[in-house]
Amino acid sequence: MKQFKIKIIKTVTIITTMTSVAFLGDANVEAAEGIDTSVVNEAWGLPTYVYGGGLSDEQIQETADILKIDSMENVASVDVTGEDLQDYLNTGSGNTASMISSVLVQREDEGEGVNVLIETPDDITEITQEQYANAAITAGVEDVTIMVASIRPVTGESALTGIYKAFDVNGEDLDQDRMEVAQEELETTNQIAQENSGDSEFDTSRFDQAIVEIKQQLAELKEQQGELATREDIEQIINDALENNNLQNVITQEQLDRLLSFFETYQQTGAIDSDQVKEQLGKLSSDIRSKFGDAIQEAEDSGLFDKIGNFFRSIWDAVAGLFN
């Protein structure tokens, strides 16, 4: 009988492992493609390489190699400086030497959304792809592919300035107020994410999704009521978004207050009424959701959980029958 029990345990373990692998397979997201610098884009012409002004010539080329730029003749290149940081965001010390992270940016067809690829995840130590995308959308960026890289560890915050410069040199002006609020968003969300990084219940992707949902709900409320949300409305919307993403027991009251303060500022910008922002957020939300939950939802929809439950019940019935 002991031998039989071991066989049953092994069988269940194998089945459980196979089921887990199936879920993981379903949850895998096809990797987004980068930027082909051998192709001339009709919107901007050449892709735009904005490199950190603190880099040497050798480091500029090293970063270009990381971004898979085959030839510098295939891109429009420009540096991003401390002066740019002050011009676009009205902040910073103007220290160009600290500008290290770089970006390769290409305009995409309408409806493609904002897609960010971090090519050096070990050296962009804090900012996530979704945080970049979320903040860029706030600033007015749309339908673009952005590749981010750094030759050494940096937080990555200055890369957002590089994105703005790419739009600027291609003749597309972004709203100053929105760029400043986007920087505040990046700093606020990154700080909260870093503070919770050691908590096993905190999921960065779900937090990024919560930020998207808050923006969407604020815009919807403004559209329905014809006026901005009250402080109480914003707090309720934030709490609902956190609960939707299983973060209600993770985010502290102090962190919630910071989010509340930020979104009071956010809804004062043109982003709240922008159809373009609505469209870009919808695409970003879809991209984020592809990273979590879909496998489980698909399993529920297909009845897989019921099938698994019935299978294990049949095993139990068979085992119980041996003792009757």
Secondary structure as the mmCIF struct_conf table of DSSP 4:
data_model
#
loop_
_struct_conf.conf_type_id
_struct_conf.id
_struct_conf.beg_label_comp_id
_struct_conf.beg_label_asym_id
_struct_conf.beg_label_seq_id
_struct_conf.end_label_comp_id
_struct_conf.end_label_asym_id
_struct_conf.end_label_seq_id
HELX_RH_AL_P HELX_RH_AL_P1 LYS A 2 ALA A 27
HELX_LH_PP_P HELX_LH_PP_P1 GLU A 30 GLU A 33
TURN_TY1_P TURN_TY1_P1 THR A 37 SER A 38
BEND BEND1 VAL A 39 VAL A 39
STRN STRN1 ASN A 41 ASN A 41
TURN_TY1_P TURN_TY1_P2 GLU A 42 TRP A 44
STRN STRN2 GLY A 45 GLY A 45
BEND BEND2 LEU A 46 LEU A 46
STRN STRN3 THR A 48 GLY A 52
TURN_TY1_P TURN_TY1_P3 GLY A 53 GLY A 54
HELX_RH_AL_P HELX_RH_AL_P2 ASP A 57 ILE A 66
TURN_TY1_P TURN_TY1_P4 LEU A 67 LYS A 68
BEND BEND3 ASP A 70 ASP A 70
HELX_RH_3T_P HELX_RH_3T_P1 MET A 72 ASN A 74
BEND BEND4 VAL A 75 VAL A 75
STRN STRN4 ALA A 76 VAL A 80
HELX_RH_AL_P HELX_RH_AL_P3 GLY A 82 LEU A 89
BEND BEND5 ASN A 90 ASN A 90
BEND BEND6 GLY A 92 GLY A 92
HELX_RH_3T_P HELX_RH_3T_P2 THR A 96 SER A 98
STRN STRN5 SER A 102 ARG A 107
TURN_TY1_P TURN_TY1_P5 GLU A 110 GLY A 111
STRN STRN6 VAL A 114 ILE A 118
BEND BEND7 GLU A 119 GLU A 119
TURN_TY1_P TURN_TY1_P6 PRO A 121 ASP A 123
STRN STRN7 ILE A 124 ILE A 124
BEND BEND8 GLU A 126 GLU A 126
HELX_RH_AL_P HELX_RH_AL_P4 GLN A 129 ALA A 139
TURN_TY1_P TURN_TY1_P7 GLY A 140 GLY A 140
BEND BEND9 ASP A 143 ASP A 143
STRN STRN8 VAL A 144 ALA A 149
BEND BEND10 ILE A 151 ARG A 152
STRN STRN9 VAL A 154 VAL A 154
TURN_TY1_P TURN_TY1_P8 GLU A 157 SER A 158
HELX_RH_AL_P HELX_RH_AL_P5 ALA A 159 VAL A 169
TURN_TY1_P TURN_TY1_P9 ASN A 170 GLY A 171
HELX_RH_AL_P HELX_RH_AL_P6 GLN A 176 GLU A 195
TURN_TY1_P TURN_TY1_P10 ASN A 196 GLY A 198
TURN_TY1_P TURN_TY1_P11 SER A 200 GLU A 201
HELX_RH_AL_P HELX_RH_AL_P7 THR A 204 GLN A 225
BEND BEND11 GLY A 226 GLU A 227
HELX_LH_PP_P HELX_LH_PP_P2 LEU A 228 THR A 230
HELX_RH_AL_P HELX_RH_AL_P8 ARG A 231 ASN A 244
TURN_TY1_P TURN_TY1_P12 ASN A 245 ASN A 246
TURN_TY1_P TURN_TY1_P13 GLN A 248 VAL A 250
BEND BEND12 ILE A 251 ILE A 251
HELX_RH_AL_P HELX_RH_AL_P9 GLN A 253 TYR A 266
TURN_TY1_P TURN_TY1_P14 GLN A 267 GLN A 268
BEND BEND13 THR A 269 THR A 269
HELX_RH_3T_P HELX_RH_3T_P3 GLY A 270 ASP A 273
HELX_RH_AL_P HELX_RH_AL_P10 ASP A 275 ARG A 289
TURN_TY1_P TURN_TY1_P15 SER A 290 GLY A 293
HELX_RH_AL_P HELX_RH_AL_P11 ASP A 294 SER A 302
TURN_TY1_P TURN_TY1_P16 GLY A 303 GLY A 303
HELX_RH_AL_P HELX_RH_AL_P12 LEU A 304 GLY A 321
TURN_TY1_P TURN_TY1_P17 LEU A 322 PHE A 323
#
